[in-house]
Amino acid sequence: MEDVSLLRPLWLIALPALVVLAVVMRRRRAGLGDWDRVLDPAMLRALRALGHVDEARSARRGLMALIAAGLVVVALAGPALERRDAAAFRNLDGVIFAIDASSSMVESPRWPALQTMGRFGISALGSRPAALLVFGGDSYVVSDMTGDLRQLGQTLSLIDAETVPDKGSRPERALAEAALILDEADVLAGDVVLFTDGGGLGQAAMAKAGELAARGARVSVVSLDDPGPEVQTLVATGQGRVFTLNETDAFAAFLAQDARDRLEKQDYPLLFWSDYGRFLLLVALIPVLLLFRRRGVA
């Protein structure tokens, strides 16, 4: 069974007040208040005999009112269930894989392991969409934001030395292209993952990483080799993380859950929860309607 959480738990503070009210009502003799103190006992007995004083009915009315109030308080507290795979909100966060396909990368004996790392990361995305870029001396969009992750993983496997015709390594161009994709997709909390050996990471790349971080995206790196100071500086600027090729589990966990947690901290929790409080308000109408029930006249 799924766990129920409360979106607005502070409303529950009102419940002890309702309990105190119930105790006070009980002590005041089932809703008669102070009438039994001011009326002559003989007159009160006569009113009871004539059916003009119905203590049980008064007690029931008070109970119905308290039940309705209690249900309203719980409804305002926002009982909710998680919507982990709500496809309607999947574009709130996304991932862009930017692959350095320069010769120093694709000719490395570790290149197949890097491709495997990329496919592993894509398979961990769940309902998050992803895009794929390749870059060398220039940057190219291989796939815009898509939910077809299987096809994206197959496309990543096809990247080779012939994919990018431009010589060199210009990661700043890939980061600029990533920012454009995130803006066009209205992504609120995206991730940009740079697959690189550290080539070309200069001031321009650092500046682009800072711009991405300022708009709510993290810039992380999957490093072909042991990450050097340029890689460490880039991820620090981009507020992301660096992963080596033997950290597949950590990489998958990072992509699968961390962005969702960031969205919840950025005042978007209702997008992940179904609030059932409104249904409790409908239930609260039942005891309210009973308060208006009239006795039949003989």
Secondary structure as GFF3:
##gff-version 3
##sequence-region A 1 298
A	DSSP	beta_strand	5	6	.	.	.	ID=ss1
A	DSSP	three_ten_helix	9	13	.	.	.	ID=ss2
A	DSSP	alpha_helix	14	27	.	.	.	ID=ss3
A	DSSP	alpha_helix	35	38	.	.	.	ID=ss4
A	DSSP	alpha_helix	41	49	.	.	.	ID=ss5
A	DSSP	alpha_helix	55	77	.	.	.	ID=ss6
A	DSSP	beta_strand	79	82	.	.	.	ID=ss7
A	DSSP	three_ten_helix	87	92	.	.	.	ID=ss8
A	DSSP	beta_strand	95	100	.	.	.	ID=ss9
A	DSSP	alpha_helix	103	106	.	.	.	ID=ss10
A	DSSP	alpha_helix	111	123	.	.	.	ID=ss11
A	DSSP	beta_strand	130	135	.	.	.	ID=ss12
A	DSSP	beta_strand	139	146	.	.	.	ID=ss13
A	DSSP	alpha_helix	149	157	.	.	.	ID=ss14
A	DSSP	alpha_helix	171	184	.	.	.	ID=ss15
A	DSSP	beta_strand	191	196	.	.	.	ID=ss16
A	DSSP	alpha_helix	203	214	.	.	.	ID=ss17
A	DSSP	beta_strand	218	223	.	.	.	ID=ss18
A	DSSP	alpha_helix	229	237	.	.	.	ID=ss19
A	DSSP	beta_strand	239	243	.	.	.	ID=ss20
A	DSSP	alpha_helix	248	253	.	.	.	ID=ss21
A	DSSP	pi_helix	254	258	.	.	.	ID=ss22
A	DSSP	alpha_helix	259	265	.	.	.	ID=ss23
A	DSSP	three_ten_helix	269	272	.	.	.	ID=ss24
A	DSSP	beta_strand	273	275	.	.	.	ID=ss25
A	DSSP	alpha_helix	277	291	.	.	.	ID=ss26
###
